[in-house]
Every structure is written in structure tokens, then in C-alpha cells.
């Protein structure tokens, strides 16, 4: 490394030290004697500094994206950024995408290129645009139809960047919508444009067990959904309050008359009954070696007392009353544990058996990587001791790992090992070890009430 490179590195470290020291100096000040205009002026300066900080991150994130190897990152870039900054995966992914749009670029020969959204990036560097305005402009640019030419895109982005310095995010969003209407008055979007926007997201369960649903349907999906709702969500259809709900044919007039559900409630119950029938039909085939079905784990004590909750392979918490109702038509399995370790279930083939996967639904419930909330339905079975070395697939040496975390495991990267209590410990490579947790208690919050850490 050249001395110039060493001096640049020292200067960069000194600049960040000075930034930390400046924040310490400001925090040590008292604000009690300031007037209202002075306080408002300083709040404006705080906002300006806050707006400029992302511009500092962009070149670092983009350089990691260009030059860092998967082994150095220990997985996907957004996951590594989330771990090192202790931000959510969604926030880290947003920062990576924003850096792609607003960070400086370079050609294959190393020549610098302007950012994708040059006007927005310049205004952000000056502290003129906040996170809200930047989000509006990025969303506007990404949702423009493909037939809009580059010059028009650039001019529209520059205008929004200018207006963003004068308007709040919600006001700028209204202006962006009107500008989008001007650019595409006929509303003609291609299938690719719609494909980039479609999606359906299940929100997290709330304290009462309910979950919000949000998303965007393509015209085809909406038409299909409408046809299903017209049948299954009609008055008198699929009414859970009926002793024998009508799920086929036409409901009787009596069933229609006693149906006191609202339209939105019927539109919930109808698809629910349709999906339940699809699961029961067996036409979905198998998923990870098991028939596509609802897998629920609970304890005998909770079943006997009819209190508590069961946990599905998808991570959903089900009241025991729902578990008992579903169990009337279910195949039952018994998994036995001894101080957290599953009893038996061994074989010599590499792939885990359906029975072993069922035990993992009860034991791990989801990905065992620290902080990962992906439930077991979406996880792969991982040999803690590599199969090439042990040549056996024993339940006490298996764990769940989601796809991204499973790919992080390699001899020179992350590794796993079992603790005495049966928990799976994830050991980071030295360059990524920052003293982070090594076991995942997210799927087993009850373990936080225990004193034994299993070491």
C-alpha cells in the first residue's frame, strides 16, 4: 500500500473522529437560554446534517457492492449492512438500493459517472432533500413506464428535486402523481411495468393474533379474485357461524337471511374456505417432503387445558381453540424431547426424513440463525456437522436454516455447532465477529426467562 493511500486512510479516520467530537460538543451544550427563533434555526441545521449523512454512506456501500466478495461479506450485502449497523433488513436493503440510485458510479475502466438520479443526489449532498422527499422521487422514477425517453426522465427528476426543497414529502408526492399523469395520460403500462409492482404481503401478527394484508394485484389477478369473491363471499356462503356452512352450490334463503356478516367479513371468510378446501384436496402436492398442509406444534398440557397457543410451521400463533378445531380433521404426530433434545430419529441418508422435519418444526420453529424470523415452512434442513464428515442424518445434529443464511455457511465463513442444551450456535468468521448473539431466541422467547444459557 502506498504512503498516499495510508495518509488518505488516516485522514478519513480523523474526519470521522472529528465528526464524533463535534456531536459530543453539541450534546454537551445547554439550550435553555435560546429563544424560539434560535431553537427553530438550530432544528433546521440538525435536519440539514441528517439529510447529508446518507451521501456519506453511498460511496462506501457501492464500493462494497463492487469489490467485496461474498466470503468477506458473510452473505448478501444488505444482510451484512443490517448486522453491522443493527438496522432492520428492510432498512438496510433500502440503503443499498438508494446508494445504487444516488451514489456516484464508474465505468469498467474506472472513469467516474454521475449518479442515476443526479439532481436528487446533488440536492441530498447539500442537505436540501430529506429521506421523505428522496423516497418520493425514487418511487416516481422507478414507476415511470418504459416508453418514457431518458431526457424526459432526467428533466422530470430534476424538477421534482427542485420542488422537493420547497415542499413536504406528502405535498411532493401529490405533485409527483400529477406529473406522472401528465407523462402518461392514457395510463398505458406494459406487462413488465405491472410485474414490477405486483405483490402481496402478510403483515406481522398483532397482539390479538390478527394480521394485516397489503399489496398490489395485476389486472388478471384482480379479475380472478373478483370471480372467486362473487361466488364464495356472497351472502350465506362459507359462513363460519352456520352449523353446516354452504361451500358449494347455492345457499338457502334461510342461510342468506341469518347471515349478519359485513361485506368485508364475507370477503375474508370466502377465500379462507376456498384455501382450506384446496389444502384438503391434496392437489398442492408436497412441500419439503411433506404434504402441503398446516403444521401446528403445541404441548399436551395446553391441549388438555384448552389454553395457550400453538405455533404453525409458518410462524403463525394459533389460539388453542383453533388448534383443537383444526385437529378434528388432522393427522397427529408425537414428538418427544429430553431437556430440549429430540429423542431418536436417526438414519444414514443425507436428506432429512419427513418425520425429522416435523420434529424441527416443534424444536427450532424457524431459522436458527441469530435474529432471523423466517419460519420453518420456508427453511432448509442443515447438518450442523457436515454430512461429508459424519455420514449420518441424526435429529440431534440437524437444524433449520433459511436459504440466505444456509448459503453463508462454509469452511472459511460462518459455521455452526450444537450447545449442550441442543441449541444451534452460529459462529461468525473473525472479520465479522462483533460480539453479536450466536443463538436465536426469536422463535423461543420463553428461553429468555431461563437462567441457563446452554454453554
Secondary structure, DSSP 8 states (H G I E B T S, - for coil): --HHHHHHHHHHHHHHHHHHHHHHHHHTS--TT--HHHHHHHHHHHHHHHHHHHHHHHHHHHHHHHH--HHHHTS-HHHHHHHHHT--HHHHHHHHHHHHHHS-EE-TTS-EE--TTHHHHHHHHTT-S-HHHHHHHHHHHHHS-TTS-HHHHHHHHHHHHHHHTTS-HHHHHHHHHHHHHHHTTT----HHHHHHH-EEEEEEE-TTS-EEEEEE--HHHHHHHHHHHHHHTSTTBS-TTSTT-B-SS---HHHHHT----HHHHHHHHHHHHHHHHHHHTTT-EETTEES---EE--HHHHHHT-SEEEETTS-EEEHHHHHHHHTTS------EETTEE---EESSSS--HHHHHHHHHHT-B--STT---BGGGEEEEESS-HHHH--EEGGGEEEEEHHHHHHB-TTSBEEEE-TTS-EEEE--GGG-SS---S--TT-GGGGG-S----
